[in-house]
């Protein structure tokens, strides 16, 4: 009985414990079910929200596609308008070019009837009465001839240097020197002497009393007064004096007329020319008459009275060149440590060039009144 009672008590307690465990499990399961329901509800809500967002996005995509189509259509319209406008611009440019060409032609025709601007008068006064011939050009008084003196202003002799090597040494040693072109006094009578630049700037004074070698700026004054470098040269050049010349040359053979049209075989045995094709004739002279400038420059007008002559020049090595074609005149201005400025006239054009040469060169000198 006792054992049965204990068994009953055990089963009762076990039943109570089991009942409590089931109750707790039910609570736990209910909580889990509630949690799952909550999750399901949340997911369902998120799915609905997602669907709503997707719908919105689809609507926006449709709007964008519609807008894109509108923009594309507008671009096509604008492109077409631009093409049409471009065509109109091209046509307008053509018309504008035609009008511009017409205006140019009309202006060209009008210029034919436009009176020429008054030419500035060049004031020139020549004085050939005294021992020194002069010409007044604007405000300057120039000697009309190239300098041809063998002594400095104070009477000190200027060395004449004929030898080529001696001329080179004089320049190298910065010593004054003069010469006639080709060492011929006849050239001196016509063109004056040639001087190196060390004679020009010698402290004894190259030009006579009351005169000086013009500076580069004073040459500029003359050239500018005569219209500038491009045209002053023609006005400064002496007028050309044309003369007839005769040229001789020797003729000592001619082509053989005996075999000129014969075969190659016959030409080889021609008894007249002995197969050479040429026949010797007695030596004779044949003349050729031509015109040449005996004095002055080609294209020279001497409007200024300067009367520039092509006296040539002498190189630093002592050689002579270009008499009858070029005239070079020193200035007293340096252009560098070893060079000085000069002006030149030539037969080619009407320029009055400004250039520089080594100080050892021999050039003409024209004096300007103080």
C-alpha positions in Angstrom: 0.0 0.0 0.0 2.8 2.2 0.9 4.4 1.6 -2.4 1.2 2.1 -4.3 0.7 5.4 -2.5 4.2 6.5 -3.4 3.6 5.5 -7.0 0.5 7.5 -7.1 2.2 10.5 -5.6 5.0 10.2 -8.1 2.6 10.0 -11.0 0.7 13.0 -9.7 3.8 15.1 -9.4 5.0 13.9 -12.8 1.6 14.7 -14.3 1.8 18.2 -12.8 5.4 18.7 -14.2 4.3 17.4 -17.6 1.3 19.6 -17.6 3.5 22.6 -16.8 5.9 21.7 -19.5 3.2 21.4 -22.1 1.8 24.7 -21.1 5.1 26.4 -21.4 5.6 24.8 -24.8 2.2 26.0 -25.9 3.2 29.5 -24.8 6.5 29.3 -26.7 4.8 28.0 -29.8 2.1 30.7 -29.6 4.9 33.3 -29.3 6.6 31.8 -32.3 3.4 31.8 -34.3 2.8 35.4 -33.4 6.4 36.2 -34.5 5.9 34.4 -37.8 2.6 36.1 -38.3 4.2 39.4 -37.7 7.0 38.6 -40.1 4.5 37.5 -42.7 2.5 40.7 -42.2 5.7 42.7 -42.5 6.9 40.9 -45.6 3.4 41.2 -47.2 3.5 45.0 -46.4 7.0 45.3 -47.9 5.9 43.3 -50.9 3.0 45.7 -51.4 5.3 48.7 -51.0 7.8 47.2 -53.4 5.0 46.6 -55.9 4.0 50.2 -55.5 7.5 51.4 -56.1 7.9 49.2 -59.1 4.7 50.7 -60.5 6.0 54.2 -59.9 9.3 53.3 -61.6 7.5 51.9 -64.6 5.4 55.0 -64.9 8.6 57.2 -64.7 10.2 55.0 -67.4 7.2 55.5 -69.6 7.3 59.2 -69.0 11.1 59.3 -69.8 10.6 57.3 -73.0 7.8 59.7 -74.0 10.1 62.6 -73.2 12.9 61.0 -75.1 10.7 60.6 -78.1 9.7 64.3 -77.8 13.3 65.4 -77.5 14.3 63.2 -80.5 11.5 64.7 -82.5 12.5 68.2 -81.4 16.2 67.4 -82.3 15.1 66.2 -85.7 13.2 69.4 -86.2 16.1 71.6 -85.0 18.5 69.6 -87.2 16.3 70.1 -90.2 16.0 73.8 -89.4 19.8 74.1 -89.0 20.3 72.4 -92.3 17.9 74.8 -93.9 19.5 77.8 -92.2 23.0 76.5 -93.3 21.8 76.4 -96.9 20.5 79.9 -96.5 23.8 81.1 -95.0 25.7 79.5 -97.9 23.5 81.2 -100.4 23.8 84.6 -98.5 27.6 84.2 -98.5 27.5 83.6 -102.2 25.4 86.8 -102.7 27.7 88.7 -100.3 30.8 87.6 -102.3 29.2 88.7 -105.5 28.4 92.1 -104.0 31.9 92.4 -102.6 33.4 91.6 -106.0 31.1 94.1 -107.6 32.2 96.8 -105.0 35.9 96.0 -105.7 35.4 96.4 -109.4 33.4 99.6 -108.9 36.1 100.9 -106.6 38.8 100.0 -109.1 36.9 101.9 -111.8 36.4 104.9 -109.5 40.2 105.0 -108.7 40.9 105.5 -112.4 39.1 108.8 -112.2 40.5 109.8 -108.8 43.0 112.6 -109.1 46.6 111.7 -108.0 47.7 113.1 -104.7 49.9 116.2 -105.1 53.5 115.2 -105.3 55.7 116.7 -102.6 58.1 119.0 -104.2 61.7 118.3 -103.7 63.7 121.4 -103.0 67.0 121.2 -104.8 69.6 124.0 -105.4 72.8 123.3 -107.1 75.9 125.5 -107.0 78.7 124.7 -109.5 80.4 128.0 -109.4 83.0 127.4 -106.7 85.9 125.0 -106.5 83.5 122.6 -104.6 80.3 121.7 -106.4 77.4 121.5 -104.0 73.7 120.6 -104.0 71.2 121.6 -101.4 68.6 118.8 -100.9 65.9 119.9 -98.4 67.8 121.3 -95.4 71.1 119.5 -96.2 74.0 120.7 -98.3 76.0 117.9 -100.0 79.1 117.8 -102.1 78.0 116.9 -105.6 81.0 114.7 -106.2 82.8 111.9 -104.3 85.7 112.9 -102.1 89.0 112.8 -103.9 91.6 114.1 -101.4 94.9 112.5 -100.4 95.4 114.6 -97.2 93.4 115.1 -94.0 91.9 118.4 -93.1 95.0 119.4 -91.2 97.3 118.6 -94.1 98.6 115.2 -92.8 99.0 112.8 -95.7 96.6 109.8 -96.0 98.6 106.7 -97.1 97.9 105.4 -100.6 97.8 101.6 -100.5 98.0 99.8 -103.9 99.2 96.4 -102.9 96.6 93.9 -101.9 98.5 92.5 -98.9 99.3 96.0 -97.7 95.7 97.0 -97.9 94.7 94.0 -95.8 97.4 94.8 -93.3 96.3 98.4 -93.1 92.8 97.4 -92.2 93.9 94.7 -89.8 96.0 97.3 -88.0 93.1 99.9 -88.1 95.2 102.3 -90.2 93.7 104.8 -92.6 94.2 104.1 -96.3 93.0 105.2 -99.7 93.3 103.9 -103.3 91.9 104.4 -106.8 89.8 101.6 -108.2 92.1 99.2 -109.9 94.9 101.7 -108.9 93.9 103.7 -112.0 93.9 107.5 -111.6 91.4 107.7 -114.4 88.8 106.1 -112.2 89.7 108.6 -109.5 89.0 111.5 -111.8 85.5 110.1 -112.5 84.5 108.4 -109.3 86.8 109.8 -106.6 89.0 107.7 -104.2 88.0 104.7 -102.1 88.8 105.0 -98.4 88.7 102.4 -95.6 86.6 103.3 -92.6 89.6 104.1 -90.4 90.3 107.1 -92.7 86.7 108.2 -92.3 86.9 108.5 -88.5 90.5 109.6 -88.2 90.8 112.4 -85.7 92.7 114.5 -88.4 89.5 114.9 -90.2 88.9 113.4 -93.7 86.5 116.0 -95.2 87.7 119.6 -95.8 87.1 122.4 -93.3 83.4 123.0 -92.9 82.4 119.5 -94.0 82.1 116.1 -92.4 81.3 112.5 -93.3 77.6 112.1 -92.7 76.3 109.9 -89.9 73.9 107.1 -90.5 71.1 109.3 -89.1 72.0 112.1 -91.6 71.8 109.6 -94.5 68.4 108.7 -93.1 67.4 112.3 -93.3 68.3 112.4 -97.0 66.6 109.2 -97.9 63.5 110.0 -96.0 63.2 113.4 -97.6 63.5 111.8 -101.0 60.5 109.5 -100.3 62.1 106.5 -98.4 64.5 103.7 -99.1 62.3 102.2 -101.9 62.4 105.2 -104.2 65.2 107.5 -103.1 67.8 105.5 -104.9 66.5 106.4 -108.4 66.4 110.1 -107.4 70.0 109.9 -106.2 71.5 108.1 -109.1 73.1 110.0 -112.0 71.3 109.7 -115.3 72.7 107.0 -117.6 74.7 108.0 -120.6 74.2 105.3 -123.3 76.9 104.6 -125.9 77.4 102.1 -128.7 80.0 99.4 -128.1 81.7 97.0 -130.4 82.5 93.4 -129.5 84.9 91.2 -131.5 85.2 87.5 -131.6 87.2 85.0 -133.7 85.7 82.6 -136.2 88.1 79.9 -137.4 85.9 77.0 -138.6 82.5 76.1 -140.0 80.4 73.0 -140.6 81.4 71.0 -143.7 78.7 71.6 -146.4 80.1 68.8 -148.6 78.9 66.0 -146.2 76.2 67.8 -144.2 73.4 65.6 -145.7 75.5 62.5 -146.6 75.4 59.1 -145.0 77.5 58.3 -142.0 79.7 56.1 -144.1 80.5 58.9 -146.6 81.0 61.4 -143.8 83.8 59.2 -142.5 85.7 59.5 -145.8 84.6 63.0 -146.8 87.6 64.5 -148.8 86.8 68.0 -147.7 86.6 67.7 -143.9 88.5 64.4 -143.6 85.7 63.0 -141.5 85.7 65.7 -138.9 82.6 67.5 -140.0 84.3 70.9 -139.8 86.1 73.0 -142.4 88.8 75.4 -141.2 88.7 78.9 -142.6 91.1 81.8 -142.3 91.0 83.6 -138.9 88.9 86.7 -139.0 87.1 89.2 -136.7 83.4 89.5 -136.4 81.9 92.6 -134.9 78.9 92.8 -132.6 77.5 96.3 -131.9 75.6 96.8 -128.6 74.4 99.6 -126.3 75.9 100.1 -122.8 75.9 102.6 -120.0 79.0 104.6 -120.2 78.3 106.7 -117.2 75.7 106.9 -114.4 73.2 104.3 -113.4 70.5 102.5 -115.2 67.1 103.9 -114.1 68.7 107.0 -112.6 66.7 110.3 -112.7 69.0 112.4 -110.5 66.0 114.3 -109.4 67.8 115.2 -106.2 70.9 116.4 -107.9 73.0 114.0 -105.7 74.6 112.6 -108.9 75.6 109.2 -107.5 78.0 107.3 -109.6 78.8 103.5 -109.6 82.4 103.7 -108.3 82.5 100.1 -107.1 84.5 99.1 -104.0 87.5 97.3 -102.6 87.3 94.2 -100.5 89.2 93.8 -97.2 91.5 91.4 -99.0 92.5 94.1 -101.6 90.4 92.9 -104.5 88.2 95.3 -106.5 84.7 94.7 -107.7 81.5 96.1 -109.4 82.6 99.4 -110.8 79.9 100.6 -113.2 77.2 98.6 -111.4 77.3 99.7 -107.7 78.1 102.7 -105.7 78.8 102.5 -101.9 79.2 105.5 -99.5 80.5 105.3 -95.9 78.7 106.8 -92.9 80.6 107.8 -89.8 78.5 105.4 -87.7 79.5 102.0 -86.4 77.1 99.1 -86.7 79.3 96.8 -84.6 82.8 96.3 -83.3 84.1 95.4 -86.8 81.5 96.9 -89.1 80.1 100.3 -90.0 76.9 101.5 -91.8 76.9 102.6 -95.5 74.4 103.4 -98.3 74.5 101.9 -101.7 72.9 102.4 -105.1 72.8 99.9 -107.9 71.7 99.3 -111.5 69.0 96.8 -110.6 66.4 99.0 -108.9 65.6 102.3 -107.4 66.5 101.5 -103.8 68.8 103.3 -101.5 70.0 100.4 -99.4 71.3 100.7 -95.8 73.8 98.0 -95.0 77.0 97.4 -93.2 80.5 96.2 -94.2 83.8 95.4 -92.5 85.7 98.6 -91.7 88.6 97.3 -93.8 86.6 97.7 -97.0 87.3 100.6 -99.4 84.2 102.7 -100.2 83.4 106.1 -101.7 82.9 109.1 -99.4 80.5 112.0 -99.9 80.8 115.0 -97.5 78.0 116.9 -95.9 78.3 120.6 -94.8 78.5 121.2 -91.1 
